């Protein structure tokens, strides 16, 4: 399968996974392994990666030598909080520049606060970060973030943790048509078919956490998501047949039949 390239680095997997909401680190590790993901996101405000030496360290089970750790700003509601959080992450990860920015609008819907997101993105890009950014499925603001220097645009499929799948494929299509950087669906995926649809639309990748962690069998779901992303990418590259309303075309054409 062709590789995903973000900020000049190539990755074999187009599935990115989160590390929260699992029962324990053992389940986290098993699910990440089953997903085949190269990039794993870490909520700096909720997960220990060295901030507290007395607590278990996530990096012990997901070492940076094997995985690209993508610190994110989950739980941040202002640009100031997000910028401070990612500067802390850079110190903890020895100058690591690739980050995921999300600035939330409210605690109930977790919908992005786009004015604060734009403000934070501008500061972070100028500060040398390689910013992958969670955003609304708004093609105008997505283009603004790209023009600002973000290395990947990550529009929501639906609300974080909702499992509702892709509720507005038309806006995603508009973003994809105009984007010059990778576009990855982030938030709202509920099952394997949602991931496949995102990839069939032409998305460069999919990021998910709850869809795997909240499944009855998280490790099995992680394996399913791996296959779903791969199948969707292959279908996109293959180019689906045109839809024909009220037009049938037999799988075995009659023309050239023996004895006809």
C-alpha positions in Angstrom: 0.0 0.0 0.0 1.2 3.5 -0.8 2.6 5.4 2.2 1.1 8.4 4.1 3.5 11.3 4.0 3.2 14.0 6.7 5.7 16.8 7.2 8.1 15.0 4.9 8.1 11.7 6.8 6.5 8.5 5.3 4.4 6.1 7.3 3.2 2.6 6.2 -0.1 2.9 8.0 -2.9 5.4 7.3 -4.6 4.6 10.5 -3.7 6.8 13.5 -5.0 5.7 17.0 -5.5 7.3 20.4 -4.3 5.9 23.7 -7.1 6.9 26.1 -10.2 5.1 27.4 -8.7 1.6 27.6 -9.0 -0.6 30.7 -5.2 -0.7 31.3 -1.9 -0.3 29.5 -1.9 -3.9 28.5 -5.1 -3.5 26.5 -3.7 -0.2 25.1 -0.6 -2.0 23.9 -2.5 -4.9 22.4 -4.9 -2.7 20.5 -2.2 -0.4 19.1 -0.3 -3.5 17.9 -3.4 -5.0 16.3 -4.2 -1.6 14.5 -0.8 -1.6 12.8 -0.7 2.2 13.5 2.7 4.0 13.2 1.4 7.2 14.8 -0.3 7.2 18.2 -1.9 10.2 19.9 -1.4 11.1 23.5 -3.5 13.6 25.5 -0.8 15.4 27.4 -3.2 16.7 30.0 -4.5 13.2 30.7 -1.7 10.7 30.1 1.6 10.4 31.8 4.6 10.4 29.5 7.1 11.6 32.1 5.3 14.5 33.8 5.0 12.4 37.0 7.8 9.9 37.7 5.7 8.2 40.3 3.0 7.0 37.8 3.3 4.4 35.0 4.7 5.9 31.8 2.9 5.3 28.5 6.2 5.4 26.7 7.3 2.2 28.4 4.7 0.3 26.4 4.8 2.5 23.3 8.4 3.5 22.9 9.2 6.4 20.6 11.8 4.3 18.9 8.9 2.2 17.4 6.0 4.7 17.3 5.6 8.3 16.3 4.1 9.9 19.4 1.7 12.6 18.5 1.0 14.8 21.6 -2.4 16.4 21.5 -4.2 19.1 23.3 -7.4 17.2 24.3 -9.2 19.1 27.1 -7.9 22.5 26.1 -10.5 25.2 25.6 -8.3 28.3 24.7 -5.4 28.9 22.4 -3.3 29.8 25.4 -3.9 26.4 27.1 -3.2 24.6 23.9 0.1 26.4 23.2 1.3 25.9 26.8 0.4 22.2 26.6 2.3 21.5 23.4 5.4 23.4 24.6 5.4 21.1 27.6 5.1 18.1 25.3 8.1 19.3 23.3 10.2 19.5 26.4 9.1 16.0 27.6 9.8 14.5 24.1 13.2 16.1 23.6 12.2 18.7 21.0 9.6 16.6 19.2 7.9 19.0 16.7 4.9 17.0 15.2 1.8 17.7 17.3 -2.0 17.5 17.1 -3.8 20.7 17.9 -7.4 20.7 19.1 -9.1 23.6 20.9 -12.6 22.7 22.0 -15.7 24.9 22.1 -17.6 23.3 24.9 -17.4 20.3 27.2 -20.6 18.7 26.0 -20.2 18.5 22.2 -16.4 18.8 22.0 -16.9 20.7 18.8 -13.8 22.7 17.8 -13.6 26.4 18.7 -12.3 27.6 15.4 -11.3 31.2 16.3 -9.1 29.8 19.1 -7.9 27.0 16.9 -6.7 29.5 14.2 -5.1 31.6 16.9 -3.2 28.7 18.4 -2.2 27.3 15.0 -0.6 30.6 14.0 1.4 30.8 17.2 2.6 27.1 17.0 3.6 27.2 13.4 5.7 30.4 14.0 7.2 28.6 17.0 8.5 25.7 14.8 5.8 23.1 15.5 4.5 20.8 12.7 0.8 21.2 13.4 -1.8 18.6 12.5 -5.1 20.3 13.3 -8.5 19.1 14.4 -11.1 21.4 12.9 -14.7 21.8 11.7 -15.6 20.5 8.3 -15.5 24.0 6.9 -13.5 24.2 3.6 -12.8 27.9 4.0 -11.3 27.6 7.5 -9.5 24.4 6.5 -7.8 26.4 3.7 -6.9 29.1 6.2 -5.2 26.6 8.4 -3.3 25.1 5.4 -2.2 28.6 4.3 -1.0 29.3 7.8 1.4 26.4 7.5 -0.4 23.4 9.2 1.0 20.1 7.9 -2.3 18.2 8.0 -6.0 19.1 8.2 -8.2 16.9 10.4 -11.9 17.7 9.9 -14.4 15.9 12.1 -16.6 13.2 10.6 -19.1 13.9 13.5 -18.7 14.8 17.2 -15.9 13.3 19.2 -16.9 10.0 20.7 -20.4 10.0 19.0 -19.8 7.0 16.7 -22.1 8.7 14.2 -19.8 8.2 11.2 -19.5 10.7 8.4 -22.5 13.0 8.6 -21.4 15.5 5.9 -19.4 13.8 3.1 -20.0 16.8 0.8 -18.0 19.2 2.9 -15.3 16.6 3.3 -15.2 16.4 -0.5 -14.8 20.1 -0.8 -11.9 20.1 1.6 -10.3 17.3 -0.2 -10.6 19.0 -3.6 -8.8 22.1 -2.4 -6.2 20.7 0.0 -2.5 20.7 -0.7 -1.7 18.8 2.5 -2.9 15.5 3.9 -6.6 15.5 5.0 -7.4 12.9 7.8 -10.8 12.3 9.2 -10.7 12.9 13.0 -13.6 12.1 15.4 -16.9 10.4 15.0 -15.9 7.1 13.4 -17.9 4.3 15.0 -17.2 1.1 13.1 -15.1 -0.3 10.2 -17.4 0.8 7.4 -17.1 4.5 8.6 -13.3 4.3 8.2 -13.7 2.7 4.7 -16.1 5.4 3.6 -13.6 8.1 4.7 -10.8 6.5 2.7 -13.0 5.9 -0.4 -13.8 9.6 -0.4 -10.1 10.2 -0.8 -9.0 11.0 2.7 -5.3 10.4 3.4 -6.0 8.7 6.7 -8.3 8.3 9.7 -7.6 9.0 13.4 -9.7 7.3 16.0 -9.8 6.3 19.7 -13.3 5.7 21.1 -14.4 3.5 18.2 -11.7 1.0 19.2 -11.4 1.5 23.0 -15.2 1.5 23.6 -15.8 -1.6 21.4 -16.8 -4.8 23.2 -13.6 -6.4 21.9 -11.1 -3.5 21.4 -8.2 -5.5 20.1 -10.5 -7.2 17.5 -11.9 -3.9 16.5 -8.5 -2.5 16.1 -7.7 -5.3 13.7 -11.0 -4.6 11.8 -10.1 -0.9 11.5 -6.7 -1.7 10.1 -8.3 -3.8 7.3 -11.1 -1.2 6.7 -8.6 1.7 6.1 -6.5 -0.5 3.8 -9.6 -1.6 1.8 -10.9 1.9 1.5 -7.6 3.2 0.3 -7.3 0.5 -2.3 -10.9 1.1 -3.5 -10.1 4.9 -3.9 -7.0 4.2 -5.9 -8.8 1.6 -8.0 -11.5 4.1 -8.9 -15.0 2.9 -8.5 -17.4 2.3 -11.4 -19.8 5.1 -12.3 -23.2 5.0 -10.7 -26.0 4.5 -13.3 -29.5 5.3 -12.2 -32.1 3.1 -13.9 -29.5 1.4 -16.0 -28.5 -2.2 -15.7 -25.4 -3.8 -17.1 -25.1 -7.6 -16.8 -22.0 -8.9 -15.2 -21.8 -11.4 -18.0 -22.6 -9.5 -21.3 -24.6 -11.3 -23.9 -22.5 -9.9 -26.8 -20.1 -12.5 -28.1 -21.8 -15.5 -26.4 -21.2 -18.9 -27.9 -24.1 -19.8 -30.2 -25.6 -16.3 -30.4 
